[in-house]
Amino acid sequence: MCFYVCLDSSIVNEKLLSDYLHHVFPASGKHGPASATHRKTLTFQNLGAHLEKLLSEDNASDDGRDQVEGCLGPSTVVLDHSSGFEGLLFVDDDLLGVIGHSNFSSIRATTCVYKGKWVYEVLISSQGLMQIGWCTFNCRFNQEEGVGDTPDSYAYDGNRVRKWNVTTTNYGKSWAAGDIVSCLIDLDEGTITFCLNGQSLGVAFSNIKTGPGIAYFPAISLSFKESVAFNFGSRPLRYPYMYVCPLTRLFFTYPVEGYLPLQSPPTSDLSKANRLLGYIKTLLSTSMDKQVPAENKTIVFLMNYDDYEVNECLKQLMMSLLRAYRFSPIIPDLGFQIHYLRLTIAILRHEKSRNVTFDVLRSVVFFYIKTPLRVKEAGLEELIPTTWWPTRFDKEGKDERDTREETADERLRRRAYERGCHSSRKGLNLVEELQVQILRLMLNNNDKGKGEASRYIFLNKLRKFLQENSSNRGNPTVLCPPEYMVCFLHRLITAIRGYWDEGRRKSPGSISSEDAYVPPQLFYNGKVDYFDLQRLGGLLSHLKKTLKDDLAAKANIIIDPAEIQAASMDDLDEDDETGAAQVEGSHGNDGLLLGRPLEEPDQPITEKSLLEILDGVMMMYNLSVHQQLGKMVVVSDDVHEYAIALKDTEEKIARCPSRRPDILEELQKSQKVFAEKLNHLSRRLAWINATIYSKEKMSDVYWLLRVCIRTIEHADNTGSLFAFMPEFYLNVAMNSYSALKNYFSPSNCMEELPGYEETLTQLATILSKHFADLRIVGTDIKDSLMQALASYVCYPQSLRAVERIPEEQRVAMMRNLLAPYEQRPWAQTNWILVRLWRGCGFGYRYTRLPHLLKTKPEDANLPSLQKPCPSLLLQKHMSELLSQDKEMAASFLNSVLNQLNWAFSEFIGMIQELLNQVLNRVTAERNLFDRVVNLRLPDISPEKRGRNLTNVSSRVSEEILTMSQTELRLVKSAIKSQYY
């Protein structure tokens, strides 16, 4: 690496330049500074050699691993992700950070020690269940037993404040997120000690097994979603101040005297780096104004270095920032996360640096805001000192949110809770803004360099990211965690919409992001790779063969006969790399929108790259985002259940008689447990609502729904080419509506969204038209459309939307519902028809089955539990169709009677099965009764039995004692039936 100074050689003379360079890069002080008359003249040509000489003079000998006895393994110590693990884990690219992803996962390091004193450190990122320590190679772990649960493994657990070696005892202190645990082993004395934040917790284990064949590996076992970062000696951790021992030069945050790290620090490279940083500091702080004529002050200092060196340095720097961000503890103001994001933004602002760090950013960790599993982790008790939860419920257990009936105390608590929730959003909003800034830099399409544009690189990385997550659904270890995907999707939507609207201001003829859609030609022109995802009309190779004439006539796309033989889109891309997605501008082409059908308006939409990214966003939502939204709503359901339980317990306490203090005491204990759980859950729910179910996130999902609807409408207009659309577009339309209706409420109201009723009507049009669309051949997608329509007619608002679609489509929908069940499930069809009449004298008229107990919170929105909402308009269409078309009426009645015949046959079979079970039970009861009553007592004659009741009773007791609990219950039942 060398430095040079760009200036005009005609202005700065050789002597001034040499003096300046000697000042910036002085000779080593070992032999004293050379005089100006005897030192060598420095120029740009010999500066590199001079710098290499300076660095070689101060080249300290590297304290290599080979010089230290007692350690076996690679010189670079990392986690053994190839063979030294048990369970499912996510390991960072640098093999130092790990996240548990199964019940109780274990992993060890690649290096072991057998002699001497050794230490390594662990940064605790979450304060949950973990056991950290040492194990031998022969230790075998499973999902129930980890480090410390086997004879030759030893562990410290700061969550339960215990030490483990087969048995367990109290030890140490409780750890928290952000703490550093030092694990020390002294194989000379046979002891293991742990330190927490530099303070010794005392000797945990003594007389550990040592000797020939015994070596110990650093190891950890951790439960689901717990995370840590290891430091075996290669780097400092997050603390800005680091003490380096002058004797051992340890790189530990808390070095312990006499103990060595498993990985020796690269002292020689560090010495060089320290010297180079000193040169840079001198270079930046020294002015040449006094040595250069005043009229020439525009001097630019630059660094010249090999690209591969800088690229590797930048990647390592980004990895360090990513690790620090991932494992930083959550504090109320999110200060650590904000700090690391700002540093990342500063690096990405430099174009050349930005383009070499995309591989690191592909992990999307920078766009994730982790949800604390425990309230204390995020300081939520300080942010939200007052908790609140609903206290009024209707007969079905649903929350009654009429604030007019609140008491003064309830109103104060609710408002204090809302203020706390609002304050918690401030730090989150800043983090999200910084994350969007990172994405905007990565999506920059105006790079000045000659290489690929940043957006082009991002687009290629995004498609690869989507391919990995779509083709590896059965291998969770290589998938992006769904909670990461949710945050990434929301940030990406914000960035896309920002660039989309900026482009519209530059090109007034294009559409705004509010009217965004994906043009249908992307689905069949081969410029976007959809991997092996199913199309509405079947396999792509089949569609290219059967619809090649339509492609030529409608889209002017000529299919090469050789392409028809391809089995999938992947085969086409392997043969023709020019079909890969390109970005407009100096680094792309105009092929993305080739094949515009005649039905598609000849109007610019937006930049082509944004269209492909938007298509990727749809795929992301379908892959895992929707499922994750459904998982996180469980916290809200838990709050509801505990609130009902607490209210029920308080009512029991009020009714408890004073003569039963024992019952009162137990009820009060239950009340305390429920209240503590609600305090925890309500604070955690506040965080989840701010990060996942906020109004802004709801708007993002609503925008996706509207984009999907418009995309489906445009594709539908292409006629037979509609079959090329990927199935996931219909899935996203149905699932996003379901999420808006079931997951975001009651935190946010869907009815308040702009254009809500119009959107409902558009979606109703799609469902009513395509559930019997002959262009759709997939059984699963057809079933999904039928189920979505069946759910749609169960709710008054969505049913009214069905009634608002054009009359021609309503009649066509009813005609398809009344047609014979050939290509669709009859159960959903019957459900729809019954719901249209339910409440008008036909069907079931109760809100819910009268024998059911209170509805569970998670079941409150089930279609089967909704109140009747019949449609007189659709009933009219049905009656007119059946009265006017006798053939249809006969076919419909025939199918209904066939179903009734099948249903009654099944019903009679069930009754017969129940009857057989009852008869078998009665027979068993009779036999058991006879067994007890007709006891054989050979030593007692019949005339003496009355006088020896005690003996008889004892014999009966002995016989009864030999019976199981089930037999006893049957005996009691038989006796009751015999005598009562």
Disulfide bonds with the S-S distance in Angstrom:
none
